[in-house]
Amino acid sequence: MNILIIYDSVFGNTEKVAQELYDTLKENNKVEIRKVDKMNTTMVKEIDLIILGSPTRGFSPTKPMTQFVKSLETDNDAMKVAIYDTRIDYMQIKSRLARNIVHKGGYANQKMAKVIKNKGIRVVEPLEAFYVIESEGPLKDGELKRAKDWIEKIQ
Ligand SMILES: Cc1cc2nc3c(=O)[nH]c(=O)nc-3n(C[C@H](O)[C@H](O)[C@H](O)COP(=O)(O)O)c2cc1C
């Protein structure tokens, strides 16, 4: 398969997941990995699977990822998009009010998926999420292994 991994990351956690996916996929596929601000086009050609990863910030993807997703185009009708985000485990937020606000506000993966589906591009379900312990990280134990298992099931 021809695979493109596009991610954004502020503190490096979403990038670590993207790198793990790249290392897993490169054994059997032609894979490229790019930070979203290094993409000089939103028209992706001859790609079978795009993997998009963004931190959830303010219930949404980052601005560069939001822009990218909005203008994404493909020349391959059969192309699929697999989507993950990174986020705080809301059950670990001590204040009940803050916990409810974070959970009800939603997450980057859902918002990216909605825009992509509205274009008629196929989204791989279920969407995935990986958890950080604090906003700046690190990822919770076992999340990179979970990332590897997730992508092995999809490819
Ligand atoms: C300004 C800001 C807003 C955030 N908003 C949310 C949020 O709405 N929901 C959530 O679960 N985590 C939120 N977080 C935690 C981020 O998801 C976390 O920083 C991110 O997963 C780290 O990924 P990165 O290292 O790739 O930047 C927020 C963090 C920051 C700094």
The ligand as an ORCA input file, in Angstrom:
! r2SCAN-3c Opt
* xyz 0 1
  C      -4.261     24.838     25.036
  C      -4.552     23.376     25.252
  C      -5.862     22.921     25.054
  C      -6.151     21.561     25.273
  N      -7.448     21.131     25.090
  C      -7.738     19.822     25.326
  C      -9.084     19.342     25.164
  O     -10.011     20.066     24.788
  N      -9.327     18.024     25.411
  C      -8.334     17.169     25.806
  O      -8.627     15.994     26.028
  N      -7.049     17.583     25.942
  C      -6.726     18.884     25.722
  N      -5.440     19.313     25.856
  C      -4.365     18.342     26.096
  C      -3.731     18.006     24.751
  O      -4.546     17.080     24.095
  C      -2.291     17.495     24.884
  O      -1.484     18.618     25.178
  C      -1.818     16.822     23.598
  O      -2.378     15.540     23.477
  C      -0.328     16.697     23.533
  O       0.001     16.357     22.210
  P       1.312     16.960     21.517
  O       2.450     16.635     22.443
  O       1.431     16.228     20.232
  O       1.148     18.430     21.351
  C      -5.126     20.659     25.670
  C      -3.825     21.154     25.857
  C      -3.534     22.478     25.651
  C      -2.118     22.971     25.878
*
